[in-house]
Amino acid sequence: MADKGKDKGNGKSDGAAEPEQQAAFNLQKTYIKDVSFESPLSPDVFIQQVSPQIDIQVNIDHGILDDKNAVFEVVLTGTVTAKLDDKTVFLTEVHQAGVFQIKGVGDAELDMVLEIACPNILLPFLREAIADLVTKGGFPQLLLNPINFEVLYQQKQEAQAGEKTKPEKKAKQA
């Protein structure tokens, strides 16, 4: 107990003399930022036996709320459109947001945390909100499949890398 701050034989001190910042990841709050549900064919659609085509889109947006304390907002947006031929049976959109404190990570790692770890935490909340809205709208339960945000992040990085090389190729051809 009296050896606090002294070397413990591992070459490191446990005192506050070294300004190393440990990585920290904390979820501070989840909330719905925006929600909408439209069913333009109701109630007529309920007396028909229909099997609409379902389109699901998920997007990630993030921004810094407090630079000093490394607090970020991440918004996971889910849009579900059900169509029968060219008519919309229902459309729902949920912006599920979370406030996260993320400290002690580099810029490359921070981007990965904001686009992989945070959306993984928000996805169950988004799934629940969408399922609830669709069911309350009078339609059968809709469950979103799990999403591999790591693959989406890699695809985004590859697309951005491809965009950066395109102008160079055009310049060489000209």
N, C-alpha and C positions, 0 to 999 in steps of 0.2 A: 504493500500500500504506500510505503514511503518512497517507492521507486518511480512514481509517476513522472513522466517526462524523460526518464533515463533510458538509455539503450538497453534493450532486453536480449542482446545477443544476436538479433536478426538484422542488425544494421539499420534499424529504423527506430525512431523515437516516437512515443505515443503522446507527446506533448503538443502544444499549439505552436511551437516554434516553426514548424514547416507549413507553408501556406498551401499544401495540396488540397484541392477541392475534390471531394468524393462525388461520384455521380449520384443524382437523386431524381426520382421519377414519382410524382405524386398526382393522383387524380383528386382535384379539389371539388368539382361539381359536374353533374350532367344535367342537361335540360333540353327541352324542345324549343328551338329558336323560331321555327315556322312550320306550319302544318296546313295541308289542304286536302279536301276530298271532294270530287265531283262525280256525279252519276247522271249524265244528261238523258239517258234513255229510261230512267226510272219513272214510273213503276212498270211500264210496258215490258221491260226486259225480264221481269220476274215471272211473267206468265208464259214465257218462251223457254224452251230447252236450248240453251246456248252454251257453246264452248269457245269463248273468246281467245284470241291470241294475246299472250301476256309478254310485255316488254319491260325489263327491269334495268334501270340505269343507276349506278352508284358513283358519286363524285366526292372528292376530299378537298377541303379548303382549310387553310390554317393561317393564323396571324399572331403576332405578339401583342399581348395586353399590357405587360409590365416588364420592360427590358431589364430594369435593375434587379428584379426578383425572379427573372426567367419564367414568367407566366405566359402561357399560350392558350389560345382558343383554337380548337379543332372542330370543324363542322363536317359531318358525314351526311350527305344528301342522298336520299333514296327516292327515285321516281318510278312508279309502277303505272303502266298504261295497259288497259285491257281493251282490245278492239275486236269488233265483229265486222268483217269486210272493211269498209272505210269509216265506220261509225265508232265513236268512243263509248264503250260500255261504262268504264269508270277510269278515273285518273286520280292518283293520290301522290302527294309529295310530302316528305318529312325531312326537315333539317334538324338532325340530332346533333347537339353540340356538347362539348366538354371543355372544362378549364383544367389545364395541366401545368404543374410546375416541373420544369426539366432543367436540371443544373449539372454542370460538370461533364458535358459531352461536347465534342468538337462539332464543327459545322456540318460535316458529312454525316456524322452519326445523328445529329439533331434532325436533319431532314428525314432520315430513316425512321426515327422515333415518331416524328409527326405524321408520317405517311404509312407507317406499318403498325407500330405498337398502339398508338392512340386510336386509330380506326378499329383495331381488333377489340379494344375495350368498348367502343361505342356501338359496334355492330349488334350486339344482343338488344340494346335499347331501341335501335332503329327497327330491327326485326319485329319486336313486340309492338311498337307504335303502328307500323304498317299493317301487321296482322289484325290488330284491334280495329283500325279504321275500316279495313276491307270487310271484316265481319260485321261491324256495326252498320256498314252501308248495305247490308242484306246479302252479301255474296259469300260463297264458301271460303273457308279459312285459306289464307295465302301465307306460305312460309318461305322466306328467303333462304336460299342455300348458303352455306358457309362461303366466305370469300377469302381468297389467298392474296392478301394485300402485299405480300413480299413479291409475288409475281407481277402484280400491277405496278409496283414501284420499279422493278427491273425493266418492264416494258416502257414505262415513262422515261426512264434514264436512257434507254436505247433510242427512243424516238427523239429525245432532245439532242443526243449525240449525233443522230442522223441529220437533224435540222442544222446543226452547227457545221457539218461538213458539206451540205448542199451548196451554200453560197460560194464556198471555196471552189467546188467543182465547176459551178457556173462561171466563175471568174477565170478559171483556167481554159474553159471552152471558148470564151469570148475573145 
